[in-house]
Amino acid sequence: IDGALPLEVATDAPPGDWRIAVDRPDVTGFPFNILVRLRNLEAQSPFGWSWRADRVDVAMRPWRIGQARFNIAGRQVAIPPEGPAGAYELAARRGDGDVAFDADRRDARFRLRLGDAAAILPSGQAASAASVRIDLARGPDDALAIDAQAEAVALTAALAAPLGPTIDALALRALVSDAEALADLHAWR
């Protein structure tokens, strides 16, 4: 599959479903190590958020159903329901990750590793980090475990005022298991 014809998924879907648009994907490596390169990806979530990426590479092996590796190096933009004025922009020189889930999608894991990353917040302030690690896991009881860390973080002046211009490391570890808190988290997305 190659070319520049647009591919639209779920374009006739009712409101509340995901909508995805992407240039025609390049697929190589069949049948042993399938690599799908997606360019100009745009995804609209049922929660009103949208995401744009210049390029996303997804690699999978047919005998490992429910597992994939991906690379999101490059530019990403997350746009909240309020519109582009509130957009978050991320660029990373390295952006490797993997995702895995079981057959009924009750247990899931998402890992992302960014290197030489920079983010621009809706306020125009920026931050950069030498490395960022994000791990998310969901278990059969729908509890969501979050483990994130950033190292060698540099902040612009307004963000640095309360914290200082550099931070050696930031870490967040959380477990969300309350059904009401999970519902609020899903609604916020």
C-alpha positions in Angstrom: 0.0 0.0 0.0 1.5 3.3 -1.0 0.5 6.6 -2.5 -0.9 9.9 -1.2 -4.6 9.2 -1.2 -6.2 10.1 2.2 -7.6 7.3 4.4 -10.5 8.2 6.6 -11.7 5.8 9.3 -15.1 6.2 11.0 -16.0 9.3 9.0 -19.7 8.3 9.2 -19.5 7.4 12.8 -22.0 9.0 15.2 -20.8 11.7 17.7 -18.9 10.1 20.5 -16.8 7.8 18.4 -13.1 8.2 17.4 -12.4 9.8 14.1 -9.0 9.2 12.4 -7.6 10.7 9.2 -4.2 9.9 7.8 -2.4 9.9 4.4 -2.2 6.5 2.8 0.0 4.4 5.1 3.2 2.7 3.9 3.3 -1.0 4.9 6.5 -3.0 4.7 8.0 -6.1 6.3 5.1 -8.5 5.7 4.8 -11.3 6.9 7.3 -11.4 9.7 7.9 -7.9 11.0 5.2 -5.5 9.8 6.0 -1.8 9.8 3.2 0.7 9.2 4.3 4.3 8.6 1.5 6.8 9.1 2.0 10.4 7.9 -0.1 13.5 8.8 -2.1 11.6 11.3 -5.1 13.3 12.9 -7.2 11.7 15.6 -10.4 13.1 17.2 -11.4 11.5 20.5 -15.0 11.1 21.7 -14.0 13.4 24.6 -13.4 16.4 22.2 -9.6 16.3 22.3 -7.7 15.9 19.0 -4.1 14.9 18.3 -2.0 15.6 15.2 1.4 14.0 14.4 3.7 14.5 11.4 4.7 10.8 11.5 4.0 7.7 13.6 5.7 4.3 12.9 4.0 1.1 14.3 5.8 -2.2 14.2 4.1 -5.5 15.0 4.6 -9.2 14.6 1.6 -11.3 13.5 2.2 -14.0 16.1 2.1 -11.4 18.9 -1.5 -10.3 18.7 -2.2 -7.4 21.1 1.4 -6.1 21.1 3.0 -3.3 19.1 6.0 -1.0 19.2 5.7 2.5 18.0 7.8 5.6 17.3 6.5 9.1 17.6 9.7 11.1 17.1 8.9 14.5 15.6 6.2 17.0 16.2 2.9 16.2 18.0 0.0 18.6 18.8 -2.7 17.9 21.3 -5.8 20.2 21.0 -8.4 20.4 23.8 -12.1 20.7 23.1 -11.8 24.5 23.5 -9.9 24.7 20.3 -6.3 25.4 18.9 -5.7 28.4 21.2 -5.3 25.9 24.1 -3.0 23.5 22.2 -0.1 21.7 23.7 2.8 21.1 21.4 5.5 18.4 21.8 8.6 17.7 19.8 11.1 14.9 20.5 14.2 13.7 18.8 13.5 10.2 20.1 10.0 8.8 20.9 9.9 5.0 21.3 7.2 3.1 23.0 5.1 0.0 23.1 1.5 -1.0 23.9 0.1 -4.4 24.9 -3.4 -5.6 25.8 -5.0 -9.0 26.4 -7.7 -10.5 24.2 -10.6 -8.9 26.0 -8.7 -5.6 26.5 -9.2 -5.6 30.3 -5.5 -5.6 31.1 -3.4 -3.1 29.1 0.0 -1.5 29.2 1.4 1.6 27.5 5.1 2.7 27.7 6.6 5.8 26.1 10.3 7.0 26.2 11.1 10.4 24.9 14.6 11.9 24.4 15.6 15.5 23.8 11.9 16.6 24.2 10.5 20.1 24.3 6.9 21.1 25.1 5.1 24.4 24.5 2.1 25.1 26.7 -1.0 27.0 25.7 0.4 30.0 27.7 3.4 30.1 25.3 5.7 29.0 28.1 8.1 26.1 27.2 10.0 23.3 28.9 12.5 20.8 27.7 13.8 17.6 29.1 16.7 15.3 28.2 14.5 12.3 28.8 10.9 11.6 29.7 9.4 8.2 30.7 5.7 7.5 30.9 4.2 4.1 31.9 0.5 3.5 32.2 -1.1 0.2 33.1 -4.8 -0.9 33.5 -5.7 -4.0 35.4 -8.9 -6.2 35.4 -10.5 -4.0 38.1 -10.1 -1.0 35.8 -7.5 0.6 38.2 -5.1 2.8 36.3 -1.4 2.9 37.4 0.6 5.9 36.3 4.4 6.1 36.6 6.1 9.1 34.9 9.6 10.7 35.2 11.5 13.5 33.5 15.2 14.2 33.8 17.2 17.4 33.2 14.2 19.7 32.8 14.8 23.3 31.7 12.0 25.8 32.1 11.3 29.3 30.6 11.3 32.3 32.8 7.7 32.4 33.9 7.7 28.7 34.8 11.1 28.9 36.4 10.0 31.7 38.8 8.7 29.3 41.5 10.9 26.3 40.7 14.2 27.6 39.3 15.4 27.3 35.7 16.4 23.7 35.9 15.2 20.6 37.7 17.3 17.5 37.9 14.4 15.1 38.0 10.6 15.0 38.4 8.6 11.9 39.2 4.9 11.0 39.5 3.5 7.7 40.7 -0.2 7.3 41.1 -2.9 4.7 41.3 -6.4 5.6 40.4 -8.8 2.9 41.5 -12.0 4.7 42.5 -14.7 4.3 39.9 -15.9 7.9 40.3 -12.3 9.3 39.9 -11.8 7.1 36.8 -15.0 8.5 35.3 -13.8 12.0 36.0 -10.5 11.2 34.4 -12.2 9.8 31.3 -14.5 12.9 31.1 -11.4 15.3 31.4 -9.7 13.6 28.4 
